[in-house]
Amino acid sequence: MGMFLVRRLVNYVVLIFLASSFAYLLAATTLDPRSNFEQLQPKPSQQAIERELSDLNLNDKTPLAQRYATWVGGLAHGDFGRTIKGDSVNEAVSRKAGVTLRLIVAGTVIGCTVGVGMGAYAAVRQYRGFDKAATVLAFFVLAIPTVVIAVTLQVLAVHINEALGFTLFQYGGEYTSGLEGGFWTTFGDRVQHAVLPTLTLALTLFAAFSRYQRNMMLDVLSADFVRTAMAKGLTRRAALLKHALRTAMIPTITYFTFTFGILLAGATFTEKIYGWHGMGAWVVDSIATNDVHSVAAVTCFMALCVMAASFLSDILYAWLDPRVRVS
């Protein structure tokens, strides 16, 4: 199992580098940082523009290979360069990465756990009331884009707050600016702001995982090893949890890796709608401002998140399937 995970980890490091490099090269060839300075009022001199672009390693008159080599040299030392405004990209990443991670980790844990649990139980209760209700709910959520879910939850939050006469759900920003109080006051305020964006991401994952897990569970419910386990004295619940569910989760673990990329895309829209200043919102702003280094840094972060999810998937896969441990 150890060598299996080491090989996978090496592959992921290479893939992260390639993804970041492609993002940098694409951004460097399509974005136009020069226009940012030429549109300033009053307009700087041409010499000043050239000097500023060269200092930022964004001068389009410098060969792309040379700019890329400079960027890779900084990346080798953990330096993503500077933003179009001259600020450190590393500092921006350190501020914004935590915002996105809090959002996607909470959404992933809640969405996947609820989705797998409901999908497995729906399979056990096939064609009964719970199964039909879960099916309708899952397909209804799957048919709605993440943007629409986020806006709908905002509208519902407004009506609920008005009906209650006080603010139960916050739907703008990560926290209340200028709030005074101790730890629990601050913590409660952040939870209020996090409920709706987290729920937006969790609903998307719940819908996908509940349907997938239901189908995988149905495939193993009538398998010989489940009947054999019950014949040896295990209760039906124990056989389902220990044998059927564990086997049915193996393909679900693999499926998790593919859905994580969709989750990151959903987080981008969610952050913009709810006013969270994370990596997703940052990449949208960076493209609009022709910020090449920021786009590359966000891509590296997202690639790292996807590969981390893949690595976690490999660990869980090896834990669930003993055959992988000896490969």
C-alpha positions in Angstrom: 0.0 0.0 0.0 2.9 2.4 0.8 4.5 2.1 -2.6 1.1 2.4 -4.3 0.5 5.8 -2.5 4.1 7.0 -3.1 3.7 6.4 -6.9 0.4 8.1 -7.0 1.8 11.1 -5.0 4.7 11.5 -7.5 2.3 11.5 -10.4 0.1 14.1 -8.7 3.1 16.5 -8.2 3.9 16.2 -11.9 0.3 16.9 -12.8 0.1 19.9 -10.6 3.2 21.4 -12.2 1.8 20.7 -15.7 -1.6 22.2 -14.9 0.0 25.3 -13.4 2.4 25.7 -16.4 -0.4 25.4 -19.0 -2.5 27.9 -17.0 0.4 30.4 -17.0 1.2 29.9 -20.7 -2.5 30.3 -21.6 -2.9 33.4 -19.4 0.4 34.9 -20.7 -0.7 34.6 -24.3 -4.3 35.6 -24.0 -4.5 38.3 -21.3 -3.2 41.8 -22.0 -1.6 43.4 -18.9 -0.3 46.3 -21.0 -3.8 47.6 -21.5 -4.2 48.1 -17.7 -1.4 50.7 -17.8 -2.3 52.3 -21.1 -5.8 53.1 -19.8 -4.6 54.9 -16.7 -5.5 58.6 -16.4 -3.2 60.4 -16.8 -1.5 57.9 -19.0 2.1 57.0 -18.0 5.0 57.5 -20.4 5.8 54.5 -22.7 9.1 54.1 -20.9 7.4 53.9 -17.5 4.9 51.3 -18.9 7.7 49.2 -20.3 9.7 49.4 -17.0 6.7 48.5 -14.9 5.7 45.5 -17.1 9.3 44.2 -17.1 9.6 44.6 -13.3 6.4 42.5 -13.0 7.6 39.9 -15.6 4.5 40.8 -17.7 6.1 42.5 -20.7 4.7 41.0 -23.9 7.8 42.2 -25.7 9.9 39.8 -23.7 9.9 36.3 -25.3 7.3 34.0 -23.7 10.0 31.4 -23.0 12.0 33.9 -21.0 9.0 35.0 -19.0 8.0 31.4 -18.3 11.6 30.5 -17.2 11.6 33.5 -14.8 8.2 32.4 -13.4 9.3 28.8 -13.0 12.5 29.9 -11.3 10.4 31.8 -8.7 7.9 28.9 -8.4 10.8 26.6 -7.6 11.4 28.8 -4.5 7.7 29.0 -3.7 7.2 32.5 -5.2 4.3 33.0 -7.5 5.4 36.5 -8.4 3.5 39.7 -8.1 0.0 40.8 -9.0 -0.8 43.4 -11.7 -0.9 45.9 -8.9 2.6 44.9 -7.6 1.4 43.1 -4.5 2.7 39.7 -3.5 0.7 36.8 -5.0 1.8 34.6 -2.1 0.3 36.9 0.4 -3.0 37.0 -1.5 -3.0 33.2 -1.7 -2.5 32.8 2.0 -5.5 35.1 2.7 -7.9 33.6 0.2 -7.0 29.9 0.3 -8.3 29.5 3.8 -11.7 31.1 2.8 -12.2 28.6 0.0 -11.0 25.6 2.0 -13.4 26.3 4.8 -16.2 26.5 2.3 -15.4 23.4 0.2 -14.4 21.2 3.1 -17.6 21.8 5.0 -19.7 21.4 1.8 -17.9 18.2 0.8 -18.2 16.6 4.2 -21.9 17.4 4.6 -22.9 16.7 1.0 -21.0 13.5 0.6 -22.0 12.1 4.0 -25.7 12.9 3.6 -25.7 11.8 0.0 -24.0 8.4 0.6 -26.2 7.7 3.6 -29.5 8.6 1.9 -28.5 6.8 -1.3 -27.7 3.6 0.5 -30.8 3.7 2.6 -32.9 4.5 -0.5 -31.5 1.3 -2.1 -32.5 -0.8 0.9 -36.0 0.8 0.8 -36.2 0.4 -3.0 -39.5 1.7 -4.6 -40.9 2.6 -1.2 -41.8 6.1 0.0 -38.3 7.2 1.2 -36.7 6.0 -2.1 -39.3 7.8 -4.2 -39.0 11.0 -2.2 -35.1 10.9 -2.3 -35.2 10.3 -6.0 -37.5 13.2 -6.8 -35.4 15.5 -4.5 -32.1 14.4 -6.1 -33.2 14.9 -9.7 -34.8 18.2 -8.8 -31.5 19.5 -7.4 -29.5 18.1 -10.2 -31.7 19.9 -12.7 -30.9 23.3 -11.1 -27.6 25.1 -11.8 -25.5 26.1 -8.8 -26.0 29.8 -9.5 -29.8 29.4 -9.3 -29.5 27.4 -6.1 -27.4 30.1 -4.5 -29.7 32.9 -5.5 -32.8 30.9 -4.5 -31.4 30.3 -1.0 -30.7 34.0 -0.7 -34.3 34.9 -1.5 -35.6 32.3 0.9 -33.3 33.6 3.6 -34.7 37.1 3.2 -38.3 35.8 3.6 -37.4 33.7 6.6 -35.6 36.6 8.3 -38.6 38.9 7.7 -41.0 36.3 9.0 -39.0 35.7 12.2 -38.4 39.4 12.8 -34.7 39.0 13.2 -31.7 38.0 11.1 -31.2 34.2 11.3 -29.4 33.8 8.0 -26.7 36.1 6.8 -26.1 36.1 3.0 -23.5 38.7 2.3 -19.8 38.4 3.1 -17.8 36.1 5.4 -18.5 38.0 8.6 -20.2 41.1 10.0 -17.8 44.0 9.7 -17.1 45.9 13.0 -18.8 43.2 15.1 -17.8 43.4 18.8 -17.8 40.5 21.1 -15.9 37.5 22.3 -15.0 34.3 20.7 -18.5 32.7 20.7 -20.0 35.9 19.3 -17.5 35.9 16.4 -17.9 32.2 15.9 -21.7 32.4 15.8 -21.5 35.3 13.3 -19.2 33.3 11.0 -21.5 30.3 11.2 -24.5 32.4 10.2 -22.6 33.7 7.2 -21.4 30.2 6.2 -24.7 28.3 6.4 -26.1 29.3 3.0 -22.9 29.0 0.8 -22.1 25.7 2.5 -25.6 24.5 1.9 -25.4 25.5 -1.8 -22.4 23.3 -2.3 -23.6 20.5 -0.1 -26.9 20.2 -2.0 -25.1 19.7 -5.3 -23.0 16.9 -3.9 -25.9 15.3 -2.1 -27.9 15.0 -5.2 -25.1 13.4 -7.2 -23.9 11.1 -4.5 -27.3 9.9 -3.4 -28.1 8.7 -7.0 -24.7 7.1 -7.5 -24.6 5.4 -4.2 -28.2 4.1 -4.6 -27.2 2.4 -7.9 -24.0 1.0 -6.5 -25.8 -0.4 -3.4 -28.5 -2.0 -5.5 -25.8 -4.0 -7.4 -24.5 -5.6 -4.2 -27.7 -6.1 -2.1 -28.4 -9.5 -3.8 -24.8 -10.6 -4.0 -23.8 -14.0 -2.8 -21.3 -12.6 -0.2 -24.1 -10.7 1.5 -26.4 -13.7 1.7 -23.4 -15.8 3.0 -22.7 -13.2 5.7 -26.3 -13.4 6.9 -26.2 -17.2 6.7 -23.2 -17.2 9.1 -25.2 -15.4 11.7 -24.8 -11.7 11.0 -28.0 -9.6 11.2 -29.2 -8.0 8.1 -28.2 -4.6 9.3 -24.7 -5.8 10.2 -24.3 -7.5 6.8 -25.5 -4.4 4.9 -23.2 -2.1 6.8 -20.1 -4.3 7.1 -20.2 -5.9 3.7 -22.7 -4.5 1.3 -22.1 -0.8 2.0 -18.3 -1.2 2.1 -18.2 -2.9 -1.3 -20.7 -0.4 -2.8 -18.6 2.5 -1.7 -15.5 1.5 -3.7 -16.7 2.9 -7.0 -18.2 5.9 -5.1 -14.8 6.8 -3.8 -13.5 6.9 -7.4 -16.5 9.0 -8.4 -15.6 11.5 -5.7 -12.5 12.6 -7.5 -14.4 13.6 -10.6 -17.1 15.5 -8.7 -14.5 17.5 -6.8 -13.6 19.5 -9.8 -17.3 20.4 -10.3 -17.4 21.4 -6.7 -14.6 23.9 -7.2 -16.4 25.4 -10.2 -19.5 25.7 -8.1 -17.5 27.3 -5.3 -16.4 30.0 -7.8 -20.0 31.1 -8.4 -21.0 30.7 -4.8 -18.2 32.9 -3.6 -19.1 35.7 -6.0 -22.8 35.5 -5.2 -22.3 35.5 -1.4 -19.4 38.0 -1.4 -16.8 35.6 -0.1 -13.3 36.7 -1.1 -11.8 33.3 -1.8 -9.8 31.7 -4.6 -12.8 31.2 -6.9 -13.9 34.9 -6.8 -10.3 35.9 -7.2 -9.7 34.0 -10.4 -12.7 35.7 -12.0 -11.4 39.1 -10.9 -7.9 38.2 -12.1 -9.1 37.4 -15.6 -11.0 40.6 -15.7 -7.9 42.6 -14.7 -5.4 40.7 -16.9 -3.5 39.4 -13.8 -1.4 36.6 -15.3 0.4 35.5 -12.1 -2.8 35.4 -10.1 -4.6 33.2 -12.6 -1.6 30.8 -12.6 -1.6 30.7 -8.7 -5.3 30.0 -8.5 -5.0 27.2 -11.1 -2.1 25.7 -9.0 -4.3 25.9 -5.9 -7.3 24.3 -7.6 -5.0 21.6 -9.1 -3.6 21.0 -5.7 -7.1 20.6 -4.2 -8.2 18.2 -6.9 -5.0 16.1 -6.5 -5.4 16.1 -2.7 -9.0 14.8 -3.2 -7.6 12.2 -5.6 -4.9 11.2 -3.0 -7.5 10.9 -0.3 -9.6 8.8 -2.7 -6.6 6.5 -3.2 -6.2 6.1 0.5 -9.9 5.3 1.1 -9.9 3.0 -2.0 -6.9 1.1 -0.6 -8.6 0.9 2.8 -11.9 -0.4 1.3 -10.3 -2.8 -1.2 -7.5 -5.1 0.3 -6.4 -6.1 -3.3 -4.9 -2.6 -3.8 -2.7 -2.9 -0.8 -0.6 -5.7 -2.2 -0.4 -4.3 -5.8 
